[in-house]
């Protein structure tokens, strides 16, 4: 079976290369790849070996040893890309063997240096992984332009990256098909012939194919004669068809949707939803990618529309960037800067720069796109301009204001709270401390404390204990998620419609429209303003869309139509009434409610009656206040 497996791999590698007449020629080709990119192949082999070894071992109670192999895997993955980039740089510069070795040694030193910057297992967190991903992105971007630094060979640059792009797709296709075939063969052998094949064998095959075979297939297509690419005017017809008939129509569709939403915001004068920034980034990325894919044929006489589309695309970006900026700055003003908000903010600035450059520049040097993104990936990964440093200090500043306002931070030192701190500030303080603990950034708060903050977690069995201990020093409870903080809530209870499992219909007599409705909401605060930027639920009343939005005070909700509040539902008294009706309580935590007592009706300012016929309401109690977790109801409406 192993022999057949190796033969199959050789056949796939051979078919992905230039058609070769013999196995000897195939081995020669593989040898040339190893000779051309020795450290890339070494990194791929090391990465594959690490994954196989880690899968084979039992790592229970061996976290430090497992972390060593994990770090080695991370550096190997980085090495595959970085060694490729610097090898291409040396080839393009015509370096002698001595200079090539020096460049590769410097690259190795960079990777080894990164290995020693990785923190201990207990301090490795999402920030550490995000920083690693930024380095991986920067390394891939470096590959795209490393062979064309200091030159103006834009056509060669485009042809080179077109080849890498298509080669990546081809190698992924070969790897996926090959793995699917082998995995199916394994399953058939196990199921039909009763050869016991453990799940680890599937993983080993995947590691070998994706780590080594995929790398070989990709590297065989990396252009060697880089100078000849400048005179190459070939263009795959399939690429043009894919861009022209798939990507560009999608870009246009998203553009129309985002502009319609932009118009809706202006008409109703609402703040944009938080996730709209991701939509703008995705749309911009797809549009720029589309224009890059057809860049090489933009000057053809029959393709003059490309230049027109390109110019109007960059013009159309500005209003969307404004929309993105409003969305992200609203979040920053409320909750400060976090890593993902920082990245979005940086990308927004980058989009402004790129749009302005391509509108004003006559040369349109497309190399500026990967080069500037490469620089941003490095600048945002570490140091004072890094996303983590900026985010930590932003949250520290926000925490400082909250503590000072509540008399907990006096003359730069923490003192116990003398007066009560409202729930909203407690939740905010706890959430910031929880965030900084997870980011391993509590050390920047040390000057405020006489106690050593590291000692608070030295005997901790769970990361949440440090923020909890800090809150005790401040004299406030630790409530990062309000409902779920320890000792701050009573067990939840639920009201449910009596005999609901036997109801098969809803009596809609006297009403115009009916719809089923469900709503979940978990993080309350004490403000009374509407939060129109979160992902709120909505229901339909005829052709009208009615948004159901929390007011953030206890059990209070608003109905909003066309940007205007048309009704306010105060459910606190309704919940209290249900809870006090002893005849409806089946047990301490569960109540059955009769249909005539389980409905709430109100007339909106739009002269429409809104009747909620509840099926269930889940409630928790926090600081003697009822908080609604979940609502399920039938909504009936009629116009007066």
PyMOL commands that set and color helices and strands:
alter all, ss='L'
color gray80, all
select helices_A, chain A and resi 2-16+23-36+38-56+63-93+97-117+121-123+126-148+154-192+199-220+226-231+237-268+276-293+295-297+301-335+339-360+367-379+387-405+423-438+442-448+453-456+464-474+482-484+500-502+572-580+582-584+595-597
alter helices_A, ss='H'
color red, helices_A
select strands_A, chain A and resi 409-410+413-414+489-497+513-520+537-541+544-550+556-561+564-570+585-587+590-593+599-603+608-622+625-639
alter strands_A, ss='S'
color yellow, strands_A
deselect
rebuild
show_as cartoon
